[in-house]
């Protein structure tokens, strides 16, 4: 059954599903992304140990969904600081641009650039 768009698919809900490869997964919904149709499920291995499963809902059959369970997993979530994420992304992009400029040498021919890139993978070097 396709319950991906169901309002019952809430964080903390108990879920039991079966993949097309006949693997059964039982646990709690940790996250759901409707754009990618991906679901993250936390299943308990022992009281203090659990596994996480990332599941594409297009490839499973949901057999049962229970009500969200109150618990500490809801209260310890912190909001994401979007501005901090944007700043970090900008810094990482700038680093990659600088690295690409460092690796590029317009005066070198194609063979020289290929040799440089091969060496640079294991030993950081400069032109």
C-alpha positions in Angstrom: 0.0 0.0 0.0 1.2 3.5 -0.7 1.0 5.4 2.5 3.9 7.8 1.7 1.6 10.7 1.4 -0.5 9.7 4.4 -0.7 12.1 7.3 -0.1 9.0 9.5 3.5 9.0 8.4 4.8 11.1 11.2 8.1 11.3 13.1 8.0 8.8 16.0 5.4 6.6 14.4 6.0 2.9 14.7 6.2 1.3 11.3 6.5 -2.2 9.9 7.3 -2.6 6.2 8.7 -5.1 3.7 11.1 -4.3 0.9 10.8 -5.8 -2.6 13.8 -8.0 -1.6 11.6 -9.5 1.2 13.6 -7.8 4.0 11.3 -6.8 6.9 12.0 -3.6 8.8 10.3 -2.6 12.0 11.1 0.6 13.9 10.3 4.3 14.4 10.0 6.9 11.7 12.9 9.3 12.2 12.5 11.4 9.1 10.6 11.6 5.8 11.4 13.6 2.7 8.4 13.8 0.3 10.6 15.2 -2.6 12.8 12.1 -2.7 10.2 9.8 -1.2 12.8 8.6 1.3 12.1 7.4 4.8 14.6 7.0 7.7 13.7 4.4 10.2 15.4 3.6 13.5 15.1 0.0 14.5 16.3 -1.3 17.9 19.0 -3.9 18.1 19.2 -3.6 21.9 18.0 -1.0 24.5 21.0 1.3 23.8 21.8 0.3 20.3 19.9 0.8 17.1 20.2 0.7 13.3 19.1 3.3 10.8 17.6 2.4 7.5 17.1 4.7 4.6 14.2 3.4 2.5 12.8 4.5 -0.8 9.0 4.2 -0.3 8.6 3.3 -4.0 10.2 0.0 -3.3 8.5 -1.2 -0.1 5.1 -2.3 1.1 4.0 -0.7 4.3 2.3 -3.3 6.4 1.5 -1.3 9.5 1.9 2.2 10.9 1.2 2.9 14.5 0.7 6.2 16.4 3.7 8.4 17.1 5.4 7.4 20.3 6.2 10.2 22.7 9.8 10.0 24.0 13.1 11.6 24.4 13.8 11.3 20.6 11.3 14.1 20.1 12.4 16.5 22.8 16.1 16.5 22.0 15.8 17.7 18.4 17.3 21.1 17.8 16.2 23.4 15.0 18.6 23.7 12.1 20.3 27.1 11.8 19.8 27.7 8.1 22.1 30.7 8.1 24.9 28.7 9.6 24.4 26.0 7.0 24.5 28.6 4.2 27.7 30.1 5.5 29.3 26.6 5.8 28.2 25.8 2.2 29.6 29.1 0.9 33.0 28.4 2.7 33.1 24.9 1.2 32.3 26.1 -2.3 35.0 28.8 -2.0 37.5 26.2 -0.8 36.7 24.0 -3.8 37.0 26.9 -6.2 40.5 27.8 -4.7 41.5 24.2 -5.0 40.4 24.0 -8.6 42.3 27.2 -9.4 45.4 25.8 -7.7 45.2 22.6 -9.7 44.7 24.4 -13.0 47.6 25.7 -15.0 46.5 27.2 -18.3 50.1 27.1 -19.6 50.4 23.3 -19.2 49.4 20.9 -21.9 46.8 18.2 -21.4 49.3 15.5 -20.6 51.1 17.6 -18.0 47.7 18.4 -16.3 46.9 14.7 -16.2 50.2 13.8 -14.6 49.8 16.6 -12.1 46.3 15.5 -11.2 47.4 11.9 -10.8 50.3 12.9 -8.5 48.1 15.4 -6.6 45.7 12.6 -5.5 48.2 11.1 -3.2 50.8 13.9 -2.7 49.5 17.5 -2.6 51.6 19.6 -4.9 51.6 22.9 -6.7 52.5 24.1 -10.2 
